[in-house]
């Protein structure tokens, strides 16, 4: 089941966090890959809604820069990590874009 982020307006740009603290007890994030799709169609929206150059990997979380988006569209953002001990985890978050 995916977490749900708060509504984002098309103009806004900011970080959303994927927190892997409960999965990573004695290890940290080594690498992270982020993808995004349009929920209603499954179309790839990674470059349309996220900016990989601004992604920040912290010890036990990943900050993903989100921007733009189409009003009335929900995006599923998936963050997959590899930890320093080789373990792998995945989290999903739904980002609704709504002009308010």
C-alpha positions as CSV (number, residue, x, y, z in Angstrom):
1,X,0.0,0.0,0.0
2,X,1.3,3.4,-0.9
3,X,1.6,6.4,1.4
4,X,-0.3,9.5,0.3
5,X,1.5,12.9,0.2
6,X,-0.5,16.1,0.7
7,X,-1.9,17.9,-2.3
8,X,0.6,19.7,-4.5
9,X,-0.2,22.6,-6.8
10,X,1.3,22.6,-10.3
11,X,3.5,25.6,-9.5
12,X,5.0,24.2,-6.3
13,X,8.4,22.5,-6.1
14,X,9.7,20.9,-2.9
15,X,11.1,17.7,-1.3
16,X,9.0,14.7,-0.3
17,X,10.6,12.2,2.0
18,X,10.8,8.4,1.9
19,X,11.7,7.3,5.4
20,X,13.3,3.8,5.6
21,X,14.2,4.1,9.3
22,X,12.1,1.1,10.4
23,X,13.8,-1.1,7.7
24,X,17.3,0.1,8.3
25,X,18.3,-0.7,11.9
26,X,22.1,-1.2,11.7
27,X,22.7,0.0,8.1
28,X,22.2,3.1,5.9
29,X,21.1,4.0,2.4
30,X,23.8,3.2,-0.1
31,X,21.9,4.1,-3.3
32,X,18.4,5.0,-4.4
33,X,16.4,4.9,-7.6
34,X,13.2,6.9,-8.0
35,X,10.6,6.5,-10.7
36,X,7.1,8.0,-11.2
37,X,4.0,7.0,-13.1
38,X,0.6,8.5,-13.8
39,X,-1.7,6.4,-11.7
40,X,-4.6,6.4,-14.2
41,X,-2.6,5.4,-17.2
42,X,0.6,3.8,-16.0
43,X,2.6,6.2,-18.2
44,X,6.1,7.0,-17.1
45,X,6.2,10.5,-15.5
46,X,9.6,10.4,-13.8
47,X,11.2,13.4,-15.6
48,X,7.8,15.3,-15.7
49,X,7.4,15.3,-11.9
50,X,10.8,14.5,-10.2
51,X,14.3,16.0,-10.6
52,X,17.0,13.4,-10.0
53,X,19.8,16.0,-9.8
54,X,18.2,17.4,-6.6
55,X,17.7,14.0,-5.0
56,X,19.3,13.6,-1.6
57,X,20.1,10.3,0.1
58,X,20.3,10.6,3.8
59,X,21.4,7.9,6.3
60,X,17.9,6.3,6.5
61,X,15.8,8.3,4.2
62,X,15.6,9.7,0.6
63,X,14.5,13.2,-0.3
64,X,12.9,13.5,-3.7
65,X,12.5,16.8,-5.4
66,X,9.0,17.1,-7.0
67,X,7.8,19.9,-9.3
68,X,5.2,20.7,-11.9
69,X,2.5,18.1,-12.6
70,X,-0.9,18.3,-14.3
71,X,-3.9,19.4,-12.3
72,X,-6.3,16.5,-11.5
73,X,-3.5,13.9,-11.9
74,X,-2.2,11.5,-9.3
75,X,1.4,10.3,-9.6
76,X,2.8,7.2,-7.9
77,X,6.4,7.8,-6.9
78,X,8.4,4.7,-6.2
79,X,11.7,4.8,-4.3
80,X,13.9,1.7,-4.3
81,X,17.0,1.6,-2.2
82,X,20.0,-0.6,-1.7
83,X,21.5,-0.4,1.9
84,X,25.1,-0.6,2.8
85,X,24.7,-4.2,3.8
86,X,23.2,-5.2,0.4
87,X,19.5,-5.4,1.6
88,X,16.9,-3.8,-0.7
89,X,13.7,-2.0,0.1
90,X,10.9,-0.2,-1.7
91,X,8.4,2.4,-0.8
92,X,5.6,4.1,-2.9
93,X,3.9,7.4,-2.4
94,X,0.9,8.9,-4.2
95,X,1.3,12.6,-5.0
96,X,-2.0,14.3,-6.1
97,X,-1.7,17.5,-8.1
98,X,-4.6,19.9,-7.5
99,X,-5.0,23.5,-8.3
100,X,-6.5,25.0,-5.2
